Amino acid sequence: ASVPHKMSGQDLSIAAKLINGGVAGLVGVTCVFPIDLAKTRLQNQRGRDTYGGMLDCLAKTARAEGFFGMYRGAAVNLALVTPEKAIKLAANDFFRQLLMEDRMQRDLKMEMLAGCGAGMCQVVVTCPMEMLKIQLQDAGRLAGHPQGLAADPPSSRSYSTGSASTHKRPSATLITRELLRTQGLAGLYKGLGATLLRDIPFSVIYFPLFANLNNLGVDELSGKASFAHSFVSGCAAGSVAAVAVTPLDVLKTRIQTLKKGLGEDSYSGTADCARKLWTQEGPAALMKGAGCRALVVAPLFGIAQGVYFLGIGERVLQWLE
């Protein structure tokens, strides 16, 4: 029996997982956020009018908005990435234990179901986080553009009207307050369907793929894969899953962007967005930002696996005891 004042093994492992998820999220976001900003701007632009690609977007952003311009919206991400990663990793683990009686026996269907459960749980945090992040990331692209106010729903204009938006930068607090005032909680969960459509397939692909790739490098003596193997497995599984769900990510970005440039469409839902994108910009538009996504997600998950491997959460808990 465990000592009453100490955490049980299970509690300890959950607490350690939450710390690991949080640390991985913070380190990862800090490293790759500018590429994520480029992805949002590339997915939102029509054609290639403003940015020729990721490097062109980063160079123009740095020139126009300075180094920290590339980190617009990072504060929201840094504040919410810890609970998001923690929910995702803890949920995946919970569902794996629930669905797989024999942990040593790999069952692809059950692993996919566990990933699906994790994807469904994390959207509680992911949807509002991405909603706010996208407005802040895209504000710089729109600042140099004539604004398409006629196409905007009233709520999207409420936090920055007309040319004043170039002088008064929108903030996460301001956007949240306006969305809650005009649309209630539903305003923060705009694009929830598209977020689920992206995150569930992502988790269904990522978790089993990582588990199986990582398993190839497990050492028989230690029962663990090497750090390098875990890192590479995380990067490979992350980039495959990220590229696979890029079309759904493009739809989500377009739906969640409230302020539009001149001539840019508003969408009534995921199907409407997919139809307009396909007919007006062609199928290639659905893969916008795929390279950026792979470059963002691969290190994020590689770092996450690295943090897990190093057991940072366990060390923190030992130090606190």
C-alpha positions in Angstrom: 0.0 0.0 0.0 1.2 3.5 -0.7 2.1 5.9 2.0 -0.9 8.2 2.6 0.9 11.6 2.3 2.7 10.6 -0.9 1.2 10.4 -4.3 0.3 6.9 -5.6 2.3 5.6 -8.6 -0.6 6.3 -10.9 -1.1 9.9 -9.6 2.7 10.4 -9.9 2.7 9.3 -13.5 -0.3 11.5 -14.4 1.3 14.5 -12.7 4.6 13.8 -14.4 2.8 13.5 -17.8 1.1 16.8 -17.3 4.4 18.5 -16.5 6.1 16.9 -19.4 3.2 17.9 -21.8 3.4 21.5 -20.5 7.2 21.8 -20.8 7.1 20.3 -24.3 4.4 22.6 -25.4 6.1 25.8 -24.1 9.5 24.9 -25.6 8.0 23.7 -28.9 5.8 26.8 -29.4 8.6 29.2 -28.7 10.8 27.4 -31.3 8.3 27.2 -34.2 5.7 30.0 -33.7 7.0 32.2 -36.6 6.5 29.3 -39.0 3.0 28.8 -37.7 2.3 32.5 -38.3 3.5 32.1 -41.9 1.2 29.1 -42.3 -1.8 31.1 -41.2 -1.1 34.0 -43.5 -0.3 31.8 -46.5 -3.6 29.8 -45.9 -5.6 33.0 -45.8 -4.2 34.8 -48.8 -5.9 34.4 -52.2 -3.4 33.3 -54.8 0.2 34.5 -54.2 -0.4 38.3 -54.2 1.3 39.1 -50.9 3.6 36.3 -50.0 5.5 34.0 -52.4 6.0 31.3 -49.8 7.1 30.7 -46.2 10.5 32.4 -46.3 9.1 35.4 -48.3 6.3 35.7 -45.7 8.7 35.6 -42.7 11.1 38.2 -44.4 8.2 40.6 -45.2 6.7 40.2 -41.7 10.1 40.8 -40.0 10.6 43.9 -42.2 7.1 45.4 -41.7 6.5 44.4 -38.1 9.9 43.7 -36.5 11.2 40.5 -35.0 8.4 40.3 -32.4 5.8 40.7 -35.2 6.6 37.1 -36.1 5.4 36.2 -32.5 1.9 37.9 -32.8 -0.5 35.7 -31.0 2.2 33.7 -29.3 1.1 34.8 -25.8 -2.3 33.1 -26.3 -0.6 29.9 -27.5 1.9 29.9 -24.6 -0.9 30.4 -22.1 -3.1 27.6 -23.4 -0.7 25.1 -25.0 0.1 23.6 -21.6 -3.5 22.6 -20.8 -4.1 21.6 -24.4 -1.0 19.3 -24.6 -1.7 18.0 -21.1 -5.3 17.1 -22.0 -4.3 15.4 -25.3 -1.5 13.3 -23.8 -3.4 12.4 -20.6 -6.5 11.5 -22.6 -4.6 9.3 -25.1 -3.0 7.5 -22.2 -6.3 7.1 -20.4 -8.0 5.7 -23.5 -5.1 3.3 -24.2 -5.3 1.9 -20.7 -9.1 1.6 -21.0 -9.2 0.0 -24.4 -6.1 -2.2 -24.4 -6.1 -5.0 -21.8 -2.7 -6.4 -22.7 -0.4 -3.3 -23.0 2.4 -5.4 -24.6 0.1 -6.5 -27.4 -0.2 -3.8 -30.1 -3.8 -3.4 -31.4 -3.9 -0.8 -34.2 -7.7 -0.4 -34.1 -7.7 0.3 -30.3 -4.7 2.6 -30.7 -6.6 4.6 -33.3 -9.7 4.7 -31.1 -7.5 6.0 -28.2 -6.1 8.7 -30.5 -9.7 9.6 -31.6 -10.7 10.1 -27.9 -7.7 12.3 -27.3 -8.5 14.4 -30.3 -12.1 14.9 -29.1 -11.0 15.9 -25.6 -8.4 18.5 -26.6 -10.7 20.7 -28.7 -12.2 22.2 -25.5 -9.0 24.2 -25.3 -7.7 24.0 -28.9 -10.7 25.7 -30.6 -10.8 29.0 -28.6 -7.0 29.1 -28.5 -6.7 28.8 -32.3 -9.6 31.2 -32.8 -7.8 34.0 -30.9 -4.3 33.1 -32.3 -5.5 33.3 -35.9 -7.0 36.8 -35.5 -3.7 38.1 -34.0 -1.5 36.3 -36.6 -3.5 37.5 -39.6 -3.8 41.2 -38.4 -0.4 42.1 -39.9 -1.3 40.7 -43.3 -4.6 42.7 -43.3 -2.9 45.9 -42.1 -1.2 46.3 -45.6 -4.5 45.4 -47.4 -7.7 47.3 -48.2 -10.3 45.8 -45.8 -13.3 43.9 -47.1 -15.8 45.2 -44.6 -18.9 44.5 -46.7 -18.3 40.8 -46.4 -17.6 40.8 -42.7 -20.2 39.8 -40.1 -20.7 42.6 -37.6 -18.9 40.8 -34.8 -15.7 40.6 -36.7 -15.6 44.4 -37.2 -16.3 45.1 -33.6 -12.7 44.8 -32.3 -11.1 46.9 -35.0 -13.0 49.1 -37.4 -11.9 50.5 -40.7 -8.3 51.9 -41.0 -8.2 52.2 -37.2 -7.1 48.6 -37.1 -3.7 49.6 -38.4 -3.3 52.0 -35.4 -5.0 50.0 -32.7 -3.6 46.4 -32.6 -6.2 43.9 -31.6 -5.4 42.0 -28.4 -6.6 38.6 -27.3 -8.4 40.2 -24.4 -10.2 42.7 -26.6 -11.2 40.0 -29.1 -12.5 37.7 -26.4 -14.5 40.4 -24.7 -16.1 41.5 -28.0 -16.9 37.9 -29.1 -18.5 37.1 -25.7 -20.4 40.3 -25.8 -21.7 39.9 -29.4 -22.0 36.1 -29.8 -21.6 34.6 -26.3 -19.4 31.5 -25.7 -20.3 30.2 -29.2 -18.2 33.0 -30.7 -15.1 31.5 -29.2 -16.0 28.1 -30.5 -16.5 29.2 -34.1 -15.0 26.5 -36.4 -15.5 23.8 -33.7 -16.6 21.3 -36.4 -13.6 22.0 -38.6 -11.3 21.8 -35.5 -12.7 18.3 -34.7 -12.5 17.3 -38.3 -8.8 18.2 -38.2 -7.7 17.0 -34.8 -9.5 13.6 -34.6 -7.9 12.3 -37.9 -4.6 13.9 -36.8 -4.6 11.9 -33.5 -5.8 8.8 -35.2 -2.8 8.9 -37.6 -0.2 10.3 -35.2 -0.5 8.2 -32.0 -0.5 4.7 -33.5 2.2 5.7 -36.1 4.4 7.0 -33.4 3.9 4.0 -31.1 4.7 1.6 -33.9 7.7 3.6 -35.2 9.1 4.0 -31.7 8.6 0.3 -31.0 11.0 -0.6 -33.8 13.8 0.9 -31.8 13.0 -0.6 -28.3 16.1 -2.1 -26.7 15.4 -5.5 -25.3 17.4 -4.9 -22.1 16.1 -1.5 -21.1 12.6 -1.9 -22.6 12.9 1.7 -24.0 13.8 3.2 -27.3 16.9 5.5 -27.5 16.4 9.3 -27.2 17.4 9.8 -30.9 14.9 7.1 -32.0 12.0 8.6 -30.0 12.8 12.1 -31.3 12.9 10.9 -34.9 9.8 8.8 -34.5 7.9 11.8 -33.0 9.1 14.1 -35.9 8.2 11.5 -38.6 4.8 10.6 -37.2 4.0 14.3 -36.6 4.9 15.5 -40.1 3.0 12.6 -41.8 -0.1 13.3 -39.7 0.2 17.1 -40.2 0.5 17.0 -44.0 -2.3 14.4 -44.2 -4.8 16.7 -42.5 -3.6 20.0 -44.1 -6.9 20.4 -46.2 -8.9 20.4 -43.0 -6.5 22.8 -41.4 -6.9 25.2 -44.4 -10.7 25.1 -44.0 -10.4 25.7 -40.2 -8.2 28.7 -40.7 -10.5 30.3 -43.3 -13.6 29.7 -41.2 -12.0 31.0 -38.0 -10.6 34.2 -39.6 -13.1 36.9 -38.7 -11.6 39.9 -40.6 -11.3 39.5 -44.3 -9.3 41.4 -46.9 -10.9 43.0 -49.9 -12.6 40.3 -52.2 -12.1 37.5 -49.6 -15.1 35.3 -48.8 -17.0 34.6 -45.6 -18.2 31.1 -45.1 -21.3 29.6 -43.5 -19.6 26.3 -42.5 -17.1 23.7 -43.4 -18.9 22.4 -46.5 -19.5 25.9 -47.8 -15.8 26.8 -47.3 -14.6 23.6 -49.1 -17.0 24.2 -52.0 -15.9 27.8 -52.5 -12.2 27.0 -52.1 -12.4 24.2 -54.6 -14.3 26.2 -57.3 -12.6 29.6 -56.9 -9.0 28.6 -56.1 -8.7 25.0 -57.2 -7.8 21.8 -55.4 -4.2 23.0 -54.8 -5.5 25.7 -52.4 -6.4 22.9 -50.0 -2.7 22.1 -49.5 -1.7 25.7 -48.7 0.8 25.8 -45.9 1.5 22.0 -45.9 5.2 22.5 -45.8 4.8 25.0 -42.9 2.6 22.5 -41.0 5.2 19.7 -41.3 7.9 22.1 -40.1 5.8 23.3 -37.2 4.3 19.9 -36.1 7.4 17.7 -36.5 9.6 19.6 -34.0 6.7 20.1 -31.6 6.1 16.3 -31.3 9.8 15.5 -31.5 10.4 17.9 -28.6 7.4 16.3 -26.7 8.9 12.8 -27.1 12.3 14.1 -26.0 10.9 15.7 -22.9 9.1 12.5 -22.1 12.2 10.4 -22.7 14.3 12.7 -20.4 11.6 12.3 -17.7 11.6 16.1 -16.8 8.2 15.7 -15.1 9.4 12.9 -12.9 12.5 14.9 -11.9 10.5 18.0 -11.0 8.2 15.8 -8.8 11.2 14.2 -7.1 12.7 17.6 -6.4 9.4 18.9 -4.9 9.0 15.9 -2.6 
